[in-house]
Amino acid sequence: MTLPAEAAHKVKIEVAGTDEEQIGSKVFQVSRITVNAAPSQVQSVLTDYPHTARIFDNVVKCKVISDKGDTKLIAFTVKSMGN
């Protein structure tokens, strides 16, 4: 994960790892991180949808499908594992 220069000095991120987890019959890629930052800073980064691919290395694109105020449906296209 990379952050824009203006945010990088304010936020400390520790990557705990990425694993595959099976839920029911589906296998998901699950990443865990620890973020040392104010909740408002974290929310600002996580909801900056136009720049998601710059921040998260495995995201190819991000699109807001539905926006109903506090409720949003977001589609992420991610790189396959190993690429």
C-alpha positions in Angstrom: 0.0 0.0 0.0 1.3 3.5 -0.8 0.0 6.8 0.3 0.3 10.2 -1.4 3.2 12.2 -0.1 0.9 14.6 1.8 -0.6 11.8 3.8 2.4 9.5 4.2 4.0 11.6 7.0 0.7 11.6 9.1 -0.2 7.9 8.9 1.8 4.9 10.1 0.6 1.6 8.5 1.8 -1.8 9.5 0.9 -4.6 7.1 0.1 -7.8 9.0 -0.2 -9.9 5.9 -2.5 -11.2 3.2 -4.1 -14.7 3.3 -6.8 -16.6 1.5 -9.8 -17.5 3.6 -12.7 -19.7 2.6 -16.2 -18.5 3.5 -18.8 -21.1 2.5 -17.8 -22.3 -1.0 -15.9 -19.1 -1.9 -12.3 -18.2 -1.4 -11.4 -14.6 -0.6 -8.1 -12.7 -0.5 -8.0 -11.0 2.9 -5.5 -8.4 3.9 -4.9 -7.1 7.5 -3.2 -3.9 8.4 -2.8 -1.8 11.5 -3.2 1.9 11.0 -1.9 4.4 13.5 -3.9 7.5 12.6 -7.0 9.4 13.6 -10.3 7.8 12.5 -11.0 10.8 10.3 -7.7 10.4 8.5 -8.4 6.7 7.9 -11.9 7.5 6.6 -10.6 10.2 4.3 -8.2 7.7 2.7 -10.6 4.8 2.5 -13.4 7.0 0.9 -11.1 8.7 -1.7 -12.5 6.5 -4.4 -11.0 8.3 -7.4 -7.5 7.7 -6.0 -8.0 4.2 -4.6 -5.7 2.6 -7.2 -2.9 5.0 -6.2 -3.2 4.0 -2.6 -3.8 0.3 -2.7 -1.3 -1.6 -4.9 -3.6 -4.5 -5.7 -6.5 -2.3 -6.9 -6.7 -1.7 -10.7 -9.9 0.5 -10.5 -12.6 1.5 -8.2 -16.1 2.7 -9.2 -19.0 4.0 -7.2 -22.0 2.0 -8.4 -24.6 3.6 -6.0 -24.4 6.6 -3.7 -27.2 7.1 -1.2 -25.6 9.5 1.2 -23.9 7.4 4.0 -24.5 4.2 2.1 -22.4 3.5 -1.0 -22.0 0.4 -3.2 -18.4 0.3 -4.5 -17.0 -2.1 -7.2 -13.3 -2.8 -7.0 -11.3 -4.5 -9.7 -8.2 -6.1 -8.2 -5.1 -7.8 -9.6 -5.1 -11.5 -9.3 -2.8 -13.0 -6.7 0.7 -13.6 -8.1 0.5 -10.8 -10.7 
